[in-house]
Amino acid sequence: MVKSTITPEEFESTIRWLQDPQKSMAIRFRALFTLKNIGGESAIDHIGKVLFEDDSALLKHECAYCLGQMQDF
């Protein structure tokens, strides 16, 4: 069964996972694509923050891709 909603606590956890450089890239990618699928201004803001502040070129690339796919800004 696919969960159709996410609690504010789950949303905040997802943001923390995306922004945590100590997490594996797989977890950070999962968080990124979860935020992409949720959408909205807050998700866009947090993905954009990682795009401009993270050290990983690969993660930055995927953030840019996700923002383009969201077409919501």
Secondary structure as UniProt FT lines:
FT   HELIX           8..19
FT   TURN            21..22
FT   HELIX           25..38
FT   HELIX           41..53
FT   HELIX           57..70
//
